Amino acid sequence: FYLFEGEMPQLPRIAMEVWDMPPQEWPEAAVEPFAGVTDDPVAWAKKCINDYGAEMIALQLVSTDPNGLNRGADEAVEVVKKVADAINVPLIVWGCGNEEKDTEVLRKVSEVCQGRNLIIGPVVEGDHKRIGASAIGYHHTVISSTPMDINLAKQLTILLGNLGVPDEQIIVDPTTSGIG
């Protein structure tokens, strides 16, 4: 945020996290501000916006994890659609972190939510072609996610660009704090 280095035309936005299922292992202090809404992602998202001023919602599709509830893509899509219809701020849709499951779920989310300009991720090297292509075809932004290595982040961005994802539709998540 050193503005003496240049202009910052796109100021940071604050996103709040909402899960597609009630958190099971959160400490009471983390759950308390959301008491009564954690079983309803729409109500949870609205509370984040209305009560806490969230400028974006990051919908975590935790329930799709094959090592957890393993909910299907159709169930995830229904939750995403309900949240997207209920809010008026940008929506980030974040998969469970299982490459195979995320590919299935995020491609279906992209298709069903065509034209809503969702921000979908994580997109990793192993699934960048399938998720990237669906983002192009259905007009969404992608979050490229790599381990804490700037060279891997650059490589994935190049791969997405070579696929045809426009630069303005790629958000880089280096999985660490800002890299100068």
N, C-alpha and C positions, 0 to 999 in steps of 0.2 A: 504493500500500500504506500510505497514511496512515490508520491505523485511527481516529485522533482525529476524522476526518470522519464516521464512522458505522461500522456493523457490516459485516463481509464474510461473509455467510452461505455463500457458495460460494467456497471457497478455490481458487486457481489449481491446475491440474494440469499435469504435465509430459508432453507427448506426444513420442514419438520417431518419426522418419520412416523408412518402409520403402518401397522402390520395387518395382514389379511386374516389374522387369528389372534386371540388373546395371548399375550406373552406369558409363558409358564414360569420362567426363572428370573424375572426382573425383581429387583429389590422393591420393597413397599414404597420407598421414597420416590422411585422412578414411576411407579404405577399411579400413585396418589393424585397427581395433577390430571390424570385421565380417567379417574374413577367413574364407572358407569358407562363408558363409551368404548372400552377396548374390545368388546365383543361385536362391535358394529363399525367396520372401517369407514363408512360414510359419516356417521356421527363423530367418529374420532377425527377424521379429516376436517370436518366443519369446526370442531372445537379448536383445532390447531390454528385455523384461519381466523375465526371470530374472536377467540379468547386470547390467543398468543401472537397473532399477527403474522403467521406463516405466509411467506411470499410464494412458496412452492410446497407441494406435498410429495414425499418420497414413499411410495407404496411398496412395502416389502412383501414379496410373495413367499413368505416363510413356509406356508402350509404345503407348498408344492415339493418340498425337499423329499427325495426318495427315502431318506433316512429318518423322516418324521411322518407326517400325515400322508404324504405322497398324493395330494389332491391332483386331479387331472387338469389339463389345459382349459377345458370348457368351464370348470368351476372358477378357475383363476380369471378367465375372461369376463365372466359375469361380475365378479368383484371389481375388476378394473373399470368396466363400463359403468357400474353404479357410482363409483367414486368420481370418475371423469364427468359424468352427467351432473353430479351434485356440487362440484366446485368450480370456481372461476379463476383459478390460478394454475400455472403450469404443473403438470403431473409427471413425475419420474416413476417409472415402473421398474423395479429391481427384482431380478430373479432370485433363486435360492442359492446360487453358486455352484450347482451341479451342471456341468457343461451340456450333457445330453438332455437333461430335463429343461434347462433354460432355453435351449434351442427350440424344443417343441413348444414350450409355453410362450416364449416371447414372439415366435413367428405367428402363432395363433392370435396373440394380443395385437400384433401389428396389423394383421389382416382384418380382424373384426373392428378395430378402432381406426380404420383407414381415415386419413385426413385430419385427425385430431392433434397432430404434431406432438405425440407423446415423446418423452425422453426415455429410451429403453436401455437397459444394461443388466448385468455386465456383459460386454462383448469382449471376448478373449480371442487369442489367435486361432484356437481350434474351432471356433464357431463363427468367426467374423464373416465368412462368405454367406452362410445361410441367414444369419440375423441381419447382416449388412444389406443383403439383397432385399429382404422383406422391408427393411426400413426405407430403402430407396423406393420400392414399389408402392408402399403405402404411406409415404411422406411422414416419416418420423426421424427424430434425432437419436443418435446412438452414443453410449458412453463406453469408450474403449478403456479397458481395465487391465493393467499389467502390474507385476510385482514392482517393488521399489527400485526400478532401473530405468533411467531416462532413455537409454538406448532402446529398450524393449518398447517403451511408450511411443517413441518416434517410429519404430518399425511397424507397430500395429496401426498407427495413424497413416503411414504410407500404404500399407496393405488395404486399409479401408478406402483410401483415396484412389488407389489403382482399381478397386472394385467399382468405383463410381460414386461413393458417398461424398457429397460436397463438404469442403472444409467447415462451412458454417453449420453443418449437421453432425459434427463430431465434437464431443466433449471428452477431454482426456482426464482419466482418473488414475493418477500414479499410485494410489493406495497409500499415500503418505501426505504430510503437510506440503504446502506449496514449494515447488522447486524453482529457484530463481533462474 
